[in-house]
Amino acid sequence: MTQTSITLRTDSEFKEQCDALFSRFGISTIAAINLFLHQAVMEQAIPFKIEVKGDPLTRTVSRLPEAGMINPKTGLYVLPKDWDNPGDDIYSDSPDEKE
């Protein structure tokens, strides 16, 4: 198989952090990037969860599937009728909420 190059630009301090981390696993940063790309192709997805920790909206949306709030016909999320003001629920468990 013919090989090709991918160019990645990042700041030098971040590259040093990556090099130090991956060297503890006995691989180079380039090898780690190749592992990521191969895993993404095998899974046909990004091989890890991407989220903003502590984001109230992310927490609320992430609870929808487990609460059975998906319309089986459309596959879309359906908010329950008692969520008449979603803004109240989104921020109800925010650590910054003032009482």
C-alpha positions, -999 to +999 in steps of 0.1 A: +000+000+000+013+034-009+020+057+020+012+094+023+019+122+047-004+142+070+009+175+084-001+185+119+007+218+134+007+224+172+026+244+197+060+231+208+051+228+245+020+207+237+041+184+214+066+179+243+038+170+266+025+145+240+060+130+234+065+126+272+031+109+277+034+085+248+070+076+255+057+062+288+037+037+267+067+030+246+054+046+214+059+079+196+034+106+192+032+097+155+024+061+164-003+073+189-019+094+161-019+064+138-035+043+165-062+070+168-068+071+131-070+033+127-094+030+156-116+057+142-118+039+108-125+006+125-153+020+146-165+045+120-166+071+148-144+091+171-132+064+195-139+083+227-166+105+242-163+142+235-180+164+261-176+196+280-175+185+316-197+205+339-218+219+310-254+218+322-269+214+287-246+184+281-257+168+313-293+173+305-291+160+270-270+130+281-299+119+304-325+118+276-318+083+262-317+066+296-350+082+305-366+067+274-373+100+258-366+090+222-395+088+197-392+053+182-407+065+149-385+095+143-355+087+165-357+123+178-355+133+215-389+142+230-390+163+262-415+152+288-446+174+292-435+183+328-404+200+313-425+230+305-396+254+310-364+235+300-342+264+311-352+257+347-341+220+344-309+227+326-294+248+354-310+229+383-278+209+390-253+236+381-226+240+407-227+278+401-264+280+409-271+305+437-298+296+462 
